[in-house]
Amino acid sequence: MNYPFGRKLFHIDCVLLVIKWALYSFTKSYGQKCFNEGKNIKVNGLCPGPVKTSMTVSENSSLLRGDIPNKRIGLPEEIAELALMIVYSSMYGMNGHIIVCDGGETLI
């Protein structure tokens, strides 16, 4: 899992940005490698936006909601459901993809 900062320009540390793009690249290239070698391994990335945790339940959470078009922070259960959907066998055709679940934050 990777927070989608790399999908939108934010004022963040360049080292963090490089690491995030490395994870994107790894997901895509290793997914292609597994496919080309005929391995039955799916490699997909999940990039959740802000998620309600003990770290985000504070006065900062209202600031975070202001940047999210649907005006709420995601729930851990929602991210877990998406992760389960990705690994189900019915999702066999999805490999090497990055799925962003951020309430539309990277759209603005």
ROKE-472264 format. One record per residue (C-alpha): x, y, z; residue number from 0. Coordinates in steps of 0.2 Angstrom, whole numbers, plus 5000, padded with zeros to 4 digits. Layout:
> xx_yy_zz_seq
> X_Y_Z_NUM;
...
This chain:
> xx_yy_zz_seq
> 5000_5000_5000_0;
> 5006_5017_4996_1;
> 4998_5034_4999_2;
> 4995_5043_4983_3;
> 5005_5058_4985_4;
> 5015_5054_4969_5;
> 4999_5056_4959_6;
> 4997_5074_4963_7;
> 5009_5088_4967_8;
> 5011_5091_4985_9;
> 5024_5099_4995_10;
> 5033_5084_5002_11;
> 5051_5078_5004_12;
> 5058_5073_4987_13;
> 5065_5056_4995_14;
> 5048_5051_5000_15;
> 5042_5055_4982_16;
> 5056_5045_4974_17;
> 5051_5030_4985_18;
> 5033_5031_4981_19;
> 5037_5031_4962_20;
> 5049_5017_4965_21;
> 5034_5007_4972_22;
> 5023_5012_4957_23;
> 5037_5006_4945_24;
> 5040_4990_4955_25;
> 5021_4985_4955_26;
> 5020_4988_4936_27;
> 5036_4980_4931_28;
> 5035_4965_4943_29;
> 5017_4962_4938_30;
> 5023_4961_4919_31;
> 5038_4950_4924_32;
> 5026_4937_4933_33;
> 5014_4938_4918_34;
> 5028_4935_4905_35;
> 5035_4921_4915_36;
> 5018_4912_4916_37;
> 5017_4913_4935_38;
> 5000_4914_4943_39;
> 5005_4929_4953_40;
> 4996_4945_4953_41;
> 5005_4961_4958_42;
> 4994_4976_4961_43;
> 4996_4992_4972_44;
> 4983_5000_4983_45;
> 4985_5018_4987_46;
> 4972_5024_5000_47;
> 4970_5042_5004_48;
> 4968_5048_5022_49;
> 4960_5034_5033_50;
> 4952_5036_5050_51;
> 4964_5030_5063_52;
> 4970_5035_5080_53;
> 4983_5046_5071_54;
> 4970_5055_5060_55;
> 4956_5057_5073_56;
> 4961_5075_5079_57;
> 4959_5093_5074_58;
> 4969_5089_5058_59;
> 4955_5077_5052_60;
> 4944_5093_5048_61;
> 4959_5100_5038_62;
> 4960_5084_5029_63;
> 4942_5083_5025_64;
> 4943_5100_5017_65;
> 4955_5093_5003_66;
> 4944_5078_4999_67;
> 4929_5081_4987_68;
> 4918_5069_4996_69;
> 4922_5078_5012_70;
> 4926_5063_5023_71;
> 4940_5052_5028_72;
> 4940_5034_5022_73;
> 4937_5020_5035_74;
> 4949_5005_5037_75;
> 4935_4993_5033_76;
> 4933_5001_5016_77;
> 4951_4999_5012_78;
> 4951_4981_5018_79;
> 4936_4978_5007_80;
> 4945_4985_4992_81;
> 4961_4974_4996_82;
> 4950_4959_4997_83;
> 4942_4963_4980_84;
> 4959_4964_4972_85;
> 4965_4947_4978_86;
> 4949_4937_4973_87;
> 4951_4925_4959_88;
> 4938_4933_4949_89;
> 4949_4948_4947_90;
> 4962_4937_4938_91;
> 4963_4950_4923_92;
> 4970_4964_4935_93;
> 4988_4963_4936_94;
> 5001_4977_4937_95;
> 4989_4991_4942_96;
> 4989_5005_4955_97;
> 4971_5007_4963_98;
> 4969_5024_4971_99;
> 4955_5025_4984_100;
> 4956_5043_4991_101;
> 4939_5050_4990_102;
> 4944_5060_4974_103;
> 4958_5069_4983_104;
> 4970_5067_4968_105;
> 4956_5074_4956_106;
> 4958_5092_4962_107;
